[in-house]
Amino acid sequence: MEIGISTFVETTPADGNGPTISHAERIRQVVEEIVLADKVGLDVFGVGEHHRVDYAASAPAVILAAAAARTEKIRLTSAVTVLSSADPVRVFQDFSTVDAISNGRAEIMAGRGSFIESFPLFGYDLNDYDELFDEKLELLLKIQESEIVDWKGGHRPAIKSRGVYPRPVQEKLPIWIGSGGNQESVVRAGLLNLPLVLAIIGGRPAQFAPLVDLYKRAAEHGGNDASLLPVASHSHGFVGESDDIAADKFFPSMQYAMTVLGKERGWGPYTRQGFDALRGPEGALYVGSPETVAKKIIDLRKKVGITRFMLHTPVGTMKNHDDVLRSVELLGTKVAPIVREEIAAWEAAGQPAN
């Protein structure tokens, strides 16, 4: 069971009040978070790509490269790379470079993305939304498989027997598929024998178990060994000294960020009552003491089949960055050991590894 962190590098007003943190400062903070995550023994850190004023990470590979030079063991991934509006050749080159700097710790998490700002920015038509992703994923996988590439598609110039460099340190640069729970994307990942990441940010996480089952059945249908495919989740959360302390520190920035998105997407108001319900035993918020968060991760592993858990923290910009660092520290030193010990015992008792 792998435990890690994901972030979108938000630059909203701290806790919804006061001045907005600069993009430069927030990027430096994230590098500090990754270095700490490595120090406290976390397995993976992911940085998501966005192209709007309230997010600082339009180039996750650059941030991960900065962290790669200062870390030793932690795996470094995008979360996600918006592949539909990117050039797969450049994506592969960027993350192969991160792989070189980190000596084999880079990954790509490819997805459509939940925001659309990158499409007009890079000159793509939203009417081609699905077709772009399918075509570019095909090219990215071809580059992963072969140094010399022959490829032709409809939205990018053809490649005729050209090499793509540098090649990664790893035999194959890992490519994960990120999904918000769409059945089509889950089936595609299984058929292509690619690891799956589910964004579980609302409702009851246990409801995602049928999707994981569908993914594994698709993998087997495609002639793949589903038991070898890891399944990850990414969920909002924060670890504090106690349940109440964690909730009180995390709620203001979470409320502000979700209210902004809610206005854009037609959601209702984000309230403390709803927040508290989601951080309950069956909810999708992993907010609380180390023991509380560990128990929810263990339940997710046992009920849904997740083999990598990524805590998305912070959501929005928290007033005191030391609180974010403390959450990272607690996740690595307190939560992860509890989860690993319990899951190892559970699997040793005859439960499936995946």
PyMOL commands that set and color helices and strands:
alter all, ss='L'
color gray80, all
select helices_A, chain A and resi 14-16+23-39+60-68+83-85+88-102+118-121+126-145+183-191+205-221+226-228+243-265+272-278+290-304+321-348
alter helices_A, ss='H'
color red, helices_A
select strands_A, chain A and resi 2-7+44-47+75-78+81-82+106-111+148-151+159-163+175-179+196-199+231-239+286-288+308-312
alter strands_A, ss='S'
color yellow, strands_A
deselect
rebuild
show_as cartoon
